[in-house]
């Protein structure tokens, strides 16, 4: 209302146009919102040509809307602009979808016309939030004395948990660069170089399967500090995350964040990224049913397994729901699922009820804190299968919608190593993570604990970090445990191992996904909604057509020949 009477010049896109009694109204939209423009078609005949998404400029006076015509849904709903000049800057074809949030558009279409999708208020808000988050990060770290340093994009291939994205060399045919999965080794080199406090908003690349919170290329905050212990890293990250939340949500985050060890998180929630906004914790029922006549429980316990359960609370529970939950449990690797419903009489409705004694049934209800109407789910299997299955069912049945409540968490003390799919030993985070005990790592690698930590928000893993190995002898021992022989280690990491020989300070760091953080804070269900130009879940780009075939000449320059099956697909695509 303070602008009433002022003369303004506005530019943007036509949202909609209406003619009423010889007066033309159209809504003008830019990145800040909408305003209604009023024009006399006799004075401005060009308004007859206006259509959705025409790009126009308007000069005019800000006036109050007549009483009864205000629009309370708009921040500018009490005023309008009476045009003295209307200029069509660019015409537009009819768009493939309406540029507004209320229209549900198939994602592939949105991505094909992403430049139009970005005009929608929701996407504009997400891009603004992303920019404000990056500004808050930089402001916080600059105040803490960090130096922003860029690291290379074309590097040597190093194992970091996913397949590398490879770039062939034209000048050295047959050799390849890799795009960085993270700046891991380079930020450690910066510590050796005496930088002491480094950060970077880094572009990273991983050739891995897609999920709602995963892309081939993504952006993360990467930081490292010399002479740091774990608490130094965690306190710094808490300050950064708190600053971003304050910027985007306007709320104060309580610090320090709660901490759970990896083992405790798995035992209680069945995942290393637990959502603490609701209960439904996993309980140990092994002692309750020890010696049971129910063979499903007895055989598992006799074989060294466990019996675990969760109370999903009062809910409708039909046979079809029970069958669906059982199939999901089996798909997750469990042998099956035992379900129970506590009736109003206190008795239990379950296919397993006839195999369990009254004492066992009472013990299960007590252990799970069960009341009338509660649905209990029980898995008997190996420890990891049992807790992970119940953890997945817990999320499916209990996770609240949206992210209005923010529940941050640190998960610490991860295993240093884990078993790979082929049965070999591999690293849990990356091979440069320091062990809690060098002696335990050498003597019993399977039980070694890493000086590693993850940040979790509402069940979403934001990122990971660790205290690094700064002793070249220990680093070589880790390679040996991982099955990387001395020759391979020298070929792939010799340059890094040599750097460790020159007075490397103890150091540690962290990286978290900016895409994931903004996704949660903006109440989005996918990082594709906060990335300006993302790929689909199959890795394609509907807008540019990437990935595409390249010419034979380009392949020849690189010394590359396509495999027969790839040639057949190319010929088929060429028609």
N, C-alpha and C positions, 0 to 999 in steps of 0.2 A: 504493500500500500504506500510505502514511502516514495516509490517511483512514479506515482500518479502525477501527470502533468509534464513529465520529462520526455524528451525526444530520444529515441533509441534507434540503432541500426542492428538488426538481427539477421542471422543466416543459418540455414539448416535444411531439413527435408520436410516435405508436406506429409503429414500423417493421414489426414482426411480432409475433404472439402465438402461444404454444404452451401446450397443456395436457399435463401429465405427472403421472399418478398422484395426482390431487387437488391438484396445485400448478400455478398459472398462472405462466408466464414471459412477459414481453414486453420487447422492446428499445425503450428510450426515446431519441429522437434530438432534439438541438437543434443550434444552429449550431457547437457545439464538438465534437460527436461522438456516440457511442452508449454506453449503459450498460444492462446487463441488470437488470431489476426482477423480484423474486420476490414473489408474493402468494398468500395462502391464500384461495381462493374462498369458503370458508365465512365468513371474516371480511370479505371484500371482494367481495360478489356482483356489484358493478358491473363487475368485470373480465370477466364473461361477455359483456358487450356490446362489449368493445373490438374495434375493427377498424383496419386500416391507415389512418394519417393522422388518427385521432382525436387531438384536442389535450387533453392531460391534465396534471395536476400530481400529484406523488408526494412523500409524506413517509416517511422510513424511515432505517434504520441501514445504514451501509456495512459489508459483511462480506466475508470472503475466500471465493472460490469453492471448493467441495470439490475435493480433488486429482483430477486427470484431467479436469476440466471447464473448465479455463482456455482462453481463446481468445487465442492469441498475435497474431492479426491486429488486435486492438483495443488501444488504449492503456489501456482500462479492463478488459482481458480477464482480469485476475487477481482482480477484485472484482465484487460485485453489490450491489444495494440491496434489503434486505428491507423490504417496504412495511408501514407502520403506518397509512397513509391513502392512498387513491387517489381522485382527483376528476376526473371527466370535465368538461372546460371547454367542449368543442365537439365535436360529431360531424362525420363527414366521409362524403361519398359515396365509392363505390369510385373511386379515381383512374384516369385514362386510361392511366397507365403506372406501373410500379414506381419508387419514389423511391430509386433506387440507381444507381451508376455502371456496373454490369455489364450493364445493359439498354440495347440499341441502339434508340433511338426516332427516328422520322422527324422532321426538324427543324421542319416546319410544325406538327406536333402539339406539340412542345416549346414553340414560340413562342406557340401559342394558349393553352397553360396555363403560361406562363412563371412565374407565381407558384408553381407546383408544381415546375417545373424548377429554380428557384433553391434549393429545399430539398435538392437532391442534393449530396453532399459535394464533387464536382468544382466545381460552380457556386459553392457557398459559399466554397471556397478561392479561386476566381478573384475574387470580390467582395472578399474580405479582402485579396488581393494588390493589387487596384486601389486600395483605401483606403490600404494601407501605402505604395504607391508615391507617392500624392499627399502623404502625410505626410512622406515622405523628401524630396520635391521642395521642399515648403514649408520644412522644417527647414534644408535646405542653402542655399536662397536667402535666407532670413531672416538666416542667419549671415553671408552675403556682403553684407548691407546693401541688399537689394532691397525695394522697396515694392510690396505687392500692391494693384492697382488694377483695378476693374471698368470695362469699356467698354460702350457701348450695344449693344443687340440689334437695334433698329430703326434702320437707317441708310440712306444714299443708295446707289444701285447703282453699284458700281465694278468695272472689269474686273480679275479676279485669276486667270484661267485656266479657270474653270468657269462654268456658268450660275448666276446668282443665284437664290435662293429668294425670291420676291416676296410681299409682304403688302399687299393693297389698303387704302387709307385710306377710312374711312366719312365723315369730315368734309371731306375734299378728294377727292371722287369723281373717278376717272380717274387719280389719282396713286398712287404705290406706294412703300412702304418696301422695303428689301432686308434679309434676314437676313445677317449678316456671314460671308463665307467665311473671314475671319480678322480680328483687330483691327488690321490693318496700318496704316491711316492714323491711327487713334487713338493707337496706341502711339508713332508718330512725333510726333504732337501733344503727347504727354506729355513727350517729349524737349525739344520747343520750350518746354514749360511748366516746364522745370527739374527734372523728377522725377529724372533721371539714371539710376536703375536701377529698372526696372519689371518686374513679372511678373504673370501671371494664368493660372489654369487655366480656359481659355476654352472655351465651347461654340461650335462653328462649323458652318456649313451650306453644302453645295454640291450643286447639282442636276446630278449626273453619274452615269454608268453605274456599276453595282455591281461589286465584286470581293470576294474573300475579305477584303481589308484595307481596304474602303471602304464608307462608309455616308452617307446623306443628312445626318445630323447626327453629329458626333463631338466628342471632347474633346482639346484640345492644351495643352501648356505653351507659353505665349507670353512672350517676354522681350525686353527692349531695354535698351541702355546708351549713354549719351552719351560722347563723346570716346574711343570704342573703335576699335581696329583689329581685323582678322580674328582674330588670335591671342587677343585678350581674350574674344571671343565663344566661340571653340572651347574654350578652357581652362575657361570657366564651364560650358558644356554638358557637358564631360567630367566635371567634379565632380558635376553633377546626375545624370548617367547612372550614374556609379560608385556614388553613394549609393543609387540605386534598386536596382541589381544587388546591392549588399551587403545591402540590406534583404530582398530577395526570394530571393536565391540564397545569400547568406552567403559570397560569394567576392570577392576583390579584383581589379578590372579594371586591366590594365596601361595606363598612360597615359604619354605622349600617344598617341592613336590613330594608326595609319598613315594616310598621306595619299596620294591619287592625284589627278592632274589628270583632268578629264573626258575629255580626249583619250586619256590613258594607259589609263583604265578601259575606254573603248570599244575601243581597240586590243587590249587583252589579254583582256578578258572579254565584250565585246559588249553591255555594259549600263552605265548610270550608277549602278547599285546592285549591284555585284558581290558575290558570296558567296565569300569568301576561305578558306573551310574546306576547299576541295579545289582541285587544280590544273586540268588540262585547259585550259591557256591557249591562246588563238588565236595562230597563227603566220603570218607573212607568207611566202607561197610564190611571190610574183610573180616574183622574180628567178630562182627555181629553174626555173620553167617558161617563162621569157621565150624567145620564138622557137619554142615548142613546135609540133609538127605537129598537136596535138590542137586542133581548131577551137574547141571550147568554151572553152578557155583563151585561145587566140590572139585570137579575136574580141573577147573582153572586154578583154584587155590593150590591144589596138589602139584600142579605144574609150575608153580612159582609166580602165577599171575595175581591179579588183584580184583576186587569188586568195589566199584565206585558208583555213586548215585547223586542225582540232583532233585530238588523239589521245585517244580516249575510253577507252583502256586495253583490257586483255584482257576479252572478253565474248563470249557467244554472239551470232551474227549470222546470222539466217536471211533468206531473201528477203522474207518478209512484214515483218520488222523494217526492212529496207532500204527497202521500198516505203512503209512508214508514215513513216519519217524523211524520205523524199523529198517525200511529200505535205505534211508539216508545213513543210518548207523552202519549198515553193511557196506554201503558205497565208500564210507570213510575207513573201512578196513576191519570193523568189529565183526565178531561172529554172530552177533544178534543184539537184541535190546529187550529188556524186561520192563514192562510198564505196569503201574499200579495206580488205582484211583481210590482215594479214601472216601467211603460212603458216609452218609449222615449217621448211620448206626455205629460208625467206628470200624466196621469191617472193611476189608480191602477187596476191590474188584480187580482181578488180574488172572490171566491164563496160568500164571505161576503160583497162585494162591494155594492150590491143592497140594503143591509139593513142599510147602514151607510150614513150619510149626507155628503155633500161636506166639511163642516166645520170639521166634525170628521175625515174624511180622511186626510185633510190638517194638522190637529192637530197631528195625528199619525205620518205622515211623518216628521213633524217638530221635534216632541219629539224624534224620532229615527234617526234624521239626514239623512234621506233617499234621495238618488239620483237615476238617471236613471239606471235601471238594478238591483237595490238592491232587495234582498228577505227579507221580514219582517216576523217574526214568533211571534205570540201572544197567550198567555195562560190566560184564565179567570178561576180562581179557588181560593181555600184557599191560603193564603200567602205562606206557605211552599211548597205546591205542585206546585204552579206556578213558584216560583224561582228555585226550584230543577229541574223541568222539563226543563225549559229554560237553566239552567246551564249544564245539560247533553247534550242538543242539541248544545249548544255553543261549548262544547268540541269536539263533534263528527264532527261538521262542520268547526271548526276554528283552532284546535290545530295543531301547526306545527310539522312536522316529525323530529325526531332526537332531540338531546340535545346540539347542538353547543352553543346556547345562554343559560346562566345560570341565572335564575331569582329567587333569594331567597326572602322569605317573612316570617314575623311572623304574626300569627293570634292569637289575645289575647281576653280576656274577654268573655270566653265561658259561656253558661248557666251552673250553678252548677248541676242542675238535668234535666232530660228529661223523656218523657213518654215512657214506655216500650211497647212491642207489645201487652201485655195483659191489657194495660191501667193503670198499676201501675206506680209509680214514681221510677226512677232508677238514678244512677249517670251518668254524661256525660263522665268523665275521669275515676276516681276511687274514692272510698269512703273516701280517705285520703286527698283529695284536700281541701284547705282552702277557705271559702267564702270571697268575697269582703266585705260583711257586715253581721255580725252575726245576727243583728236585722232583716234585710230583710229575711235572711234564715229562721229565726224562724217564722216571721209573714206571709211571702208570698214565700214559697219555689219555686214556679213556675217561679218567676221573679228573683231569686237569681243569682248573677254573680259569677263565679269561678275565683280564682287567678291562672288561667291556661293559657297555651300558647302552640301553635304548630309551628313547623318549616316546611316550605313548599318549595320545589324546583321544578319549572316547572310543577306545578300541582300535584306533588307527595308529600304526607305527609311523611316527614322523621321521625318525632317523636313528642312526647308530654312531657310536664312537668308542674309543678305547685309549688306554695308555699304550704307547707303541714300544716295540723292541728297539732299544738303542745300542745294544751290544751285538756286534757282528757274529760273535761265536754263538750266541743264543739264536740269532736269526738263521744261521746255517743249520743248527740243530732242529729248528722247526721245519725247515725244508726237508731234512732227512726223514723226520717223522711222517711228513706228508708224501714221502716217496719221490721227492725231487732230488735226483742224484747231483753230485758235485758239478759234473760237467754241464748239466741242464741249468742248474742254479747260476753257474758262471755265465752261460750263454744268455740267459734271460735277465739276470739280475746283477751281473758282475759290476756294472757301473754303479749300482746302488750299494752293493756290499762294500765296494771300495770307499764310497763316501762315508759309510759308517765307521771307517777306520780313522777318521780325522776329528776326533774329539766331539762325538755326537752328544748333545745334552739330552737328558731325559725329557720326554715330551709326550703330549697327548692332545686329542682333538675330538671333533664331532662334525657331523653333517646331517642336516635335516632337509626334507623335501619342501620347498616353498609352495609347490603346487598342492601338495597334500594339506599343508597347514591352511592355506587360503580356502581350499575346498571345504574343510570342516567349518571354518569361521564364517563362510558364506552360506552354510547350510545346503551345500550341493552334495550329490551322491556320487559324482565322478570328477576326476581331475580334468577331464576333457572340457568341463564347463568353465574352468578358470585358466586354461591354456589358450592363447589367441588362435593358433592354427594347429590343432592336434591331429593325430592319425586316428583311424577307426580301430576297433578291437582286433581287426585282422591286419593292421599295420599299413593300410592303404590311405591315400589322401584323395578323396573324391573331387576336390577342387582342382588340383594340379595333375591328377592321374598318377602320381608317384606311388610305388616304384614302377618304372617303365623300362622297356628295352632300349638299348643304345646301339649305335651303328657298328658295323663290322670294323670300320676304320678306328673308332674309339677303342674297341677291344684289341685290335692289332697294336695300337700304340702302347697298350698296357701289357702285351704279351699274354692275353687271356683268350682261351677258346671255350665256348659253351659246351656243356655236356649234351649228348644226343637227346636226352629227355627234355632239356631246356630248349634246344633247337626246335624240337617238335612242338612245344607249347608256343614258342615265338611264331612259328609258321602258321599255327592254328589261329593265333591272335591276329596275325596280319591278314588272315582270310584267304 
